Amino acid sequence: MEFPSDRKYTKDHEWIKIDGNNATIGITEFAQSELGELVFVDLPAAGKEVEQGGTLCVVESTKAASDVYSPVAGKVIEANSKLSNEPALINSDPYGQGWIAKLTGLKSIEDGTLMDAAGYAKFLGSKA
């Protein structure tokens, strides 16, 4: 599996792409492959305040429902409305069209809990 180097990753298998004081969040290729075919995404509402490690949204697959946790604290400014009709975009393009939400007003970005692509790959290797 390849992990884009322009993102950071969590131990819960979310990714975050930071752009100034804004960020885009999704789940990793590993996470979507473990979940299986996604059939529903309970998208967060714009304006929702999330804490670091707090539930951003819920994704449901043919296997299970799973919480998606926010890698940082901030406020949701946009959710990927395409996922309402096409939740499987997360399966087919987890780092592109399958993004879940965008946040602003980021807090506590670099507290040591986020991994770079190499660190995430090593983390996954330690789980095998």
Stockholm file with secondary structure:
# STOCKHOLM 1.0

chainA/1-128         MEFPSDRKYTKDHEWIKIDGNNATIGITEFAQSELGELVFVDLPAAGKEVEQGGTLCVVESTKAASDVYSPVAGKVIEANSKLSNEPALINSDPYGQGWIAKLTGLKSIEDGTLMDAAGYAKFLGSKA
#=GR chainA/1-128 SS CCCCTTSEECTTSEEEEEETTEEEEEECHHHHHHHCSEEEEECCCTTCEECTTSEEEEEEESSCEEEEECSSEEEEEEECTHHHHCTTHHHHCTTTTTCCEEEEEEECCCSSCCBCHHHHHHHHHHHC
#=GC SS_cons         CCCCTTSEECTTSEEEEEETTEEEEEECHHHHHHHCSEEEEECCCTTCEECTTSEEEEEEESSCEEEEECSSEEEEEEECTHHHHCTTHHHHCTTTTTCCEEEEEEECCCSSCCBCHHHHHHHHHHHC
//
